[in-house]
């Protein structure tokens, strides 16, 4: 199974936005936003994703990236 890679840190750097500033705009605690930024989460609410995209003026695809397995199986059913 592939994985989802979070690129929030890259988008924040492109927008020159700090973790504290994004936290205030999105209404999420710094510690939770930091976990998201560092990829230490297993799920994200759509409402959170929407708030982040609005604050950073970006699309979900700018933040989330799918990486297939090393064998290259894209969406292969088991």
C-alpha positions as CSV (number, residue, x, y, z in Angstrom):
1,X,0.0,0.0,0.0
2,X,1.2,3.5,-0.8
3,X,1.3,6.4,1.6
4,X,0.3,10.0,1.8
5,X,3.1,12.5,2.3
6,X,2.3,15.9,4.0
7,X,3.8,18.9,2.4
8,X,2.5,21.5,4.8
9,X,5.9,22.7,5.8
10,X,6.8,23.4,2.1
11,X,3.6,25.4,1.5
12,X,4.0,27.3,4.7
13,X,7.6,28.2,3.7
14,X,6.4,29.3,0.3
15,X,3.8,31.6,1.9
16,X,6.3,32.8,4.6
17,X,3.8,31.8,7.3
18,X,4.9,30.6,10.7
19,X,3.4,27.8,12.7
20,X,2.0,30.3,15.2
21,X,0.4,32.4,12.5
22,X,-1.2,29.5,10.8
23,X,-2.4,28.1,14.1
24,X,-4.1,31.4,14.9
25,X,-5.7,31.6,11.4
26,X,-6.9,28.0,11.4
27,X,-7.9,27.8,15.1
28,X,-5.9,24.7,15.9
29,X,-3.5,24.3,18.8
30,X,0.2,24.7,17.9
31,X,1.0,21.2,19.1
32,X,-1.6,19.6,16.8
33,X,-0.6,21.7,13.8
34,X,3.0,20.7,14.5
35,X,2.1,17.0,14.4
36,X,0.3,17.6,11.1
37,X,3.3,19.5,9.7
38,X,5.7,16.8,10.7
39,X,3.5,13.9,9.4
40,X,2.8,12.4,12.8
41,X,-0.9,12.0,12.2
42,X,-3.1,9.2,10.7
43,X,-6.1,11.3,9.7
44,X,-7.3,14.8,9.1
45,X,-10.8,16.3,9.2
46,X,-12.0,17.9,6.0
47,X,-13.0,21.0,8.0
48,X,-9.3,21.3,9.2
49,X,-8.1,20.8,5.6
50,X,-10.5,23.5,4.4
51,X,-9.3,25.9,7.0
52,X,-5.6,25.3,6.2
53,X,-6.3,25.7,2.5
54,X,-8.2,29.0,3.1
55,X,-5.4,30.3,5.3
56,X,-2.6,29.4,2.9
57,X,-4.6,30.1,-0.3
58,X,-3.8,26.7,-1.7
59,X,-5.4,23.5,-2.9
60,X,-5.4,20.2,-0.9
61,X,-3.1,18.7,-3.6
62,X,-0.5,21.4,-2.6
63,X,-0.4,19.9,0.9
64,X,-1.1,16.2,0.3
65,X,0.9,13.9,-2.0
66,X,0.3,10.2,-2.8
67,X,3.4,8.0,-3.0
68,X,2.9,4.5,-4.4
69,X,4.8,1.5,-3.1
70,X,8.3,0.8,-4.3
71,X,6.8,-1.8,-6.7
72,X,4.9,1.0,-8.4
73,X,1.4,-0.5,-8.0
74,X,-0.9,2.5,-8.4
75,X,-4.3,1.6,-7.0
76,X,-3.9,-2.2,-7.5
77,X,-6.6,-4.1,-5.6
78,X,-5.4,-7.0,-3.5
